[in-house]
Amino acid sequence: MKSICVYCGSSFGGDPAYREAAAETGRVLAGAGIRIIYGGGKVGLMGALAKAALAAGGEVIGVIPDKLRGLELDHPGLTDLFVVDSMHARKAMMAHMSDAFIALPGGYGTLEEIFEVTTWTQLNYHHKPVGLLNVAGYYDALLTFIAHAVGQGFVRPVHRNLMQADTDAEALLDKLARVEIPDLQRWIEKP
């Protein structure tokens, strides 16, 4: 993996562990020589991620819609910053530039983005692994819900592991490098 897209909050959240995990993720990815693709902001977890990665000598590429430049305060020190015209263009560019995806704690946007790329993996629009960095139990309820969705037949068991999770950034990277993406044709129900 040469580039990983990291989705995360534009605020710090309620636990200092979130900020430290974002910074640690930035350092880990930079240390592994992995380029970070992210939303381009300098505030919240986004800023902590970028600042730590850049300080560790990493390459950080931001993609931000023009409308959000003022809200997320685009980061001036990035390796590169792409300004696009919409959220759709942002997500498409970030996905295209990335070999894998990681979600740190975040809100609606983070959840929407990580589920969209997971769906794209499920449907074989790409074969890129997806991971949740489960900082301080942030994603525990979501992981329980995914298990519930599998149990209720809305997520097929073969797709349960499309979204890997770990509490440690290095361990999550290792899981993402080893995940096997199932072939779409193997699970389609025939009429």
C-alpha positions as CSV (number, residue, x, y, z in Angstrom):
1,M,0.0,0.0,0.0
2,K,1.5,3.3,-1.1
3,S,-1.5,5.6,-0.2
4,I,-4.1,5.3,2.5
5,C,-7.1,7.5,2.7
6,V,-7.9,8.5,6.3
7,Y,-11.4,9.7,7.3
8,C,-11.7,11.5,10.6
9,G,-13.4,14.3,12.5
10,S,-12.9,18.0,12.0
11,S,-13.2,18.3,15.8
12,F,-11.3,16.6,18.5
13,G,-14.2,14.9,20.2
14,G,-14.6,14.3,23.9
15,D,-11.7,12.1,24.7
16,P,-8.0,13.2,24.4
17,A,-7.2,9.7,23.2
18,Y,-8.8,10.5,19.9
19,R,-6.3,13.4,19.2
20,E,-3.4,11.2,20.3
21,A,-4.5,8.4,18.0
22,A,-4.8,10.7,15.1
23,A,-1.3,12.0,15.6
24,E,0.0,8.4,16.2
25,T,-1.7,7.3,12.9
26,G,0.0,10.1,11.1
27,R,3.4,9.1,12.5
28,V,2.9,5.4,11.8
29,L,1.9,6.0,8.2
30,A,4.7,8.5,7.6
31,G,7.2,6.0,9.2
32,A,5.9,3.3,6.9
33,G,6.4,5.5,3.8
34,I,2.6,5.5,3.2
35,R,1.2,8.7,1.6
36,I,-1.9,10.0,3.5
37,I,-4.9,11.2,1.5
38,Y,-7.4,13.1,3.7
39,G,-10.0,15.9,3.7
40,G,-7.4,18.7,3.7
41,G,-8.4,20.5,6.9
42,K,-6.1,21.8,9.7
43,V,-8.6,21.6,12.5
44,G,-9.7,18.7,14.8
45,L,-8.4,15.2,14.2
46,M,-7.8,16.0,10.6
47,G,-5.3,18.6,11.6
48,A,-3.7,16.4,14.2
49,L,-3.2,13.6,11.7
50,A,-1.7,15.9,9.0
51,K,0.5,17.8,11.5
52,A,2.1,14.7,12.9
53,A,2.6,13.0,9.6
54,L,4.3,16.1,8.1
55,A,6.5,16.5,11.2
56,A,7.6,12.9,10.7
57,G,8.5,13.6,7.1
58,G,5.4,12.0,5.6
59,E,3.6,13.0,2.4
60,V,0.1,14.4,3.0
61,I,-2.4,15.1,0.2
62,G,-5.6,17.0,1.0
63,V,-8.8,17.1,-1.0
64,I,-11.3,19.7,0.0
65,P,-14.4,21.2,-1.7
66,D,-14.2,24.9,-2.2
67,K,-17.3,25.4,-0.1
68,L,-15.6,23.8,3.0
69,R,-12.3,25.6,2.7
70,G,-13.5,28.3,5.1
71,L,-15.1,25.9,7.5
72,E,-12.4,23.3,7.8
73,L,-9.6,25.8,7.4
74,D,-7.5,24.1,4.7
75,H,-4.1,23.1,5.9
76,P,-1.4,25.4,4.4
77,G,1.6,23.1,4.8
78,L,0.4,20.0,2.9
79,T,2.5,18.2,0.3
80,D,-0.4,19.0,-2.1
81,L,-4.0,20.3,-1.8
82,F,-6.7,19.7,-4.4
83,V,-9.7,22.0,-4.3
84,V,-12.8,20.4,-5.9
85,D,-16.3,21.6,-6.6
86,S,-18.3,19.1,-4.5
87,M,-18.4,16.4,-1.9
88,H,-18.9,13.9,-4.6
89,A,-15.8,15.0,-6.4
90,R,-13.9,15.0,-3.1
91,K,-14.8,11.4,-2.3
92,A,-14.2,10.2,-5.8
93,M,-10.7,11.8,-5.9
94,M,-9.8,10.5,-2.5
95,A,-10.9,7.0,-3.4
96,H,-9.1,7.0,-6.7
97,M,-5.8,8.1,-5.1
98,S,-5.9,5.6,-2.3
99,D,-5.0,1.9,-1.9
100,A,-6.9,1.4,1.4
101,F,-9.1,3.3,3.8
102,I,-9.0,3.9,7.5
103,A,-11.6,5.7,9.7
104,L,-10.6,7.3,12.9
105,P,-13.3,8.7,15.2
106,G,-15.6,11.1,13.5
107,G,-19.2,12.0,12.9
108,Y,-21.7,11.6,10.1
109,G,-19.3,12.5,7.3
110,T,-16.7,10.0,8.5
111,L,-19.3,7.2,8.8
112,E,-20.8,8.0,5.4
113,E,-17.4,8.0,3.7
114,I,-16.2,4.7,5.3
115,F,-19.5,2.9,4.5
116,E,-19.5,4.2,1.0
117,V,-16.0,2.8,0.2
118,T,-16.9,-0.5,2.0
119,T,-19.9,-0.8,-0.2
120,W,-17.7,-0.2,-3.3
121,T,-15.4,-3.0,-2.1
122,Q,-18.4,-5.3,-1.5
123,L,-19.6,-4.7,-5.0
124,N,-16.1,-5.0,-6.5
125,Y,-16.0,-1.4,-7.8
126,H,-12.5,-1.6,-6.3
127,H,-10.5,-4.2,-4.3
128,K,-9.3,-1.9,-1.5
129,P,-9.3,-2.8,2.1
130,V,-11.2,-0.8,4.8
131,G,-10.4,-0.4,8.4
132,L,-11.7,1.2,11.6
133,L,-9.2,2.4,14.2
134,N,-11.3,1.7,17.3
135,V,-9.9,4.3,19.6
136,A,-11.1,4.0,23.3
137,G,-14.0,1.9,22.2
138,Y,-15.4,4.5,19.8
139,Y,-16.5,2.0,17.3
140,D,-17.6,-0.8,19.7
141,A,-21.4,-0.1,19.1
142,L,-20.9,0.1,15.4
143,L,-19.1,-3.3,15.3
144,T,-21.9,-4.8,17.4
145,F,-24.4,-3.4,14.9
146,I,-22.5,-4.9,12.0
147,A,-22.5,-8.3,13.7
148,H,-26.3,-7.8,14.2
149,A,-26.7,-6.9,10.5
150,V,-24.9,-10.1,9.6
151,G,-27.1,-12.1,12.0
152,Q,-30.2,-10.6,10.4
153,G,-29.1,-11.4,6.9
154,F,-28.5,-7.9,5.6
155,V,-24.8,-8.2,5.5
156,R,-23.6,-11.5,4.1
157,P,-21.1,-13.4,6.3
158,V,-18.6,-13.4,3.5
159,H,-18.6,-9.6,3.7
160,R,-18.3,-9.3,7.5
161,N,-14.6,-8.9,7.3
162,L,-14.6,-6.3,4.6
163,M,-14.3,-3.7,7.4
164,Q,-11.4,-4.6,9.6
165,A,-11.0,-3.1,13.1
166,D,-8.2,-2.7,15.6
167,T,-7.2,-0.5,18.5
168,D,-3.7,0.0,17.2
169,A,-2.7,1.7,14.0
170,E,0.2,-0.6,13.2
171,A,-1.9,-3.7,13.8
172,L,-4.7,-2.3,11.7
173,L,-2.2,-1.7,8.8
174,D,-1.1,-5.3,9.1
175,K,-4.7,-6.5,8.9
176,L,-5.4,-4.3,5.9
177,A,-2.4,-5.8,4.1
178,R,-3.7,-9.3,4.6
179,V,-7.5,-8.9,4.0
180,E,-8.9,-11.0,1.2
181,I,-11.7,-9.3,-0.9
182,P,-14.4,-11.8,-2.0
183,D,-15.3,-12.0,-5.6
184,L,-18.7,-10.6,-6.4
185,Q,-19.7,-13.6,-8.5
186,R,-19.2,-16.0,-5.6
187,W,-22.1,-14.6,-3.5
188,I,-24.7,-13.3,-6.0
189,E,-28.0,-15.1,-5.5
190,K,-29.2,-16.7,-8.8
191,P,-32.9,-16.2,-9.6
